[in-house]
Structure formats: C-alpha cells, structure tokens
Amino acid sequence: RVRQDLRSLFATQCPTCKGSGTVKSDAALAAEIARKVHGVAAEGGGRDLLVRAHADLVRYFEAEGREGLEQLQNLVGRKVLIQVGGPGQSREEYDVVAR
C-alpha cells in the first residue's frame, strides 16, 4: 500500500520560513532595509522615503533601531518614515518608496 504520511495530510509548509525552521532577526532585516533605502535614495526622486514593513520591524525601529534610523536619515539626507504594511504581510516582506 502507498499512503501519504500524516504530516503531509495535516500540515503545510510555513509561509514565513518556507520550511527552513528559521526566520531572519529584526537586526538582519533592519540592515536589509537600510541597504534598500540607500539604493532608493541614490535613484533620486521624492523628498522622503517611506518604508512599509511588518509591525515587529516597525516596533524594532521605534525602540532598539531608533539610533540606526537616525544615522540612516543623516547618511541619505532625507527623512525615512516607517509604517506598518498591509495585513498578512510577512516579517521578511517590505517596500521602500520615494515620495
């Protein structure tokens, strides 16, 4: 007899870690966002930069990452605004746009 194992019948792959069992830390994601902010700022356009990220990352930037955010704003010479993205947005999804 050939049967699917119970796990495959009753479980699905984690949408956040995609089956790896780990997710990136807040600090690692903040560093990724900083690199993306540098890139968008270098492209020009807009006065401010808007980052839409998961609520956990917004809280990180408001607490431990506040100093890093201030340094980033000084480096790119623009105000960087951080706000919570859309519902269902995973921790590792974010958008950076000039506005």
C-alpha positions in Angstrom: 0.0 0.0 0.0 1.1 3.5 -0.8 -0.2 6.2 1.6 0.7 9.8 2.3 2.2 10.3 5.7 0.0 12.0 8.2 2.2 15.1 8.4 1.7 15.8 4.7 -2.1 15.3 5.1 -2.5 17.7 8.1 0.3 20.2 7.7 1.5 22.7 5.2 4.8 24.5 4.7 5.3 27.5 7.0 4.7 30.7 4.8 7.2 32.7 6.8 10.2 30.4 7.0 9.3 28.4 3.9 10.2 25.2 5.7 13.7 26.2 6.8 12.7 26.4 10.5 14.3 29.9 11.0 13.4 33.5 10.1 15.8 36.5 9.9 16.3 38.5 13.1 15.0 42.1 13.4 18.5 43.4 13.2 19.3 41.5 10.0 16.0 42.7 8.4 16.8 46.3 9.5 20.2 46.0 7.8 18.5 44.8 4.6 16.0 47.6 4.7 18.9 50.1 5.2 20.6 48.8 2.1 17.4 49.1 0.1 16.8 52.7 1.5 20.4 53.6 0.3 19.5 52.2 -3.2 16.2 54.0 -3.5 17.7 57.3 -2.2 20.5 57.0 -4.8 17.9 56.7 -7.6 16.6 60.2 -6.7 13.1 61.3 -6.8 10.8 62.3 -3.9 11.6 64.2 -0.8 11.1 61.5 1.8 11.5 57.7 1.8 8.6 55.5 3.1 9.3 52.0 4.4 6.3 49.7 4.8 7.2 46.8 6.9 5.8 44.2 9.3 4.6 45.5 12.7 7.5 43.8 14.5 10.1 45.7 12.4 8.2 49.0 13.0 8.5 48.4 16.7 12.2 47.5 16.3 12.9 50.8 14.6 10.9 52.7 17.2 13.0 51.1 20.0 16.4 49.4 19.6 16.8 50.6 16.0 16.0 54.3 16.6 19.6 55.3 16.6 20.3 53.4 13.4 17.3 55.0 11.7 18.6 58.5 12.7 22.0 57.6 11.3 20.4 56.3 8.1 18.5 59.5 7.6 21.7 61.5 8.1 23.5 59.4 5.5 20.8 59.6 2.8 20.0 63.2 3.6 16.2 62.5 3.7 13.6 61.7 6.2 12.8 58.0 6.4 9.3 57.2 7.5 8.5 53.7 8.8 4.9 52.4 8.8 3.1 49.1 9.2 2.5 47.4 5.9 -0.7 45.6 4.8 -2.5 42.8 6.6 -0.9 39.5 6.1 2.5 40.9 5.3 5.2 38.5 6.4 8.2 39.6 8.5 10.5 39.4 5.6 8.4 41.5 3.2 8.9 45.2 3.0 8.6 48.1 0.5 10.8 51.2 0.2 9.4 54.0 -2.0 10.4 57.7 -2.5 7.5 60.1 -2.1 
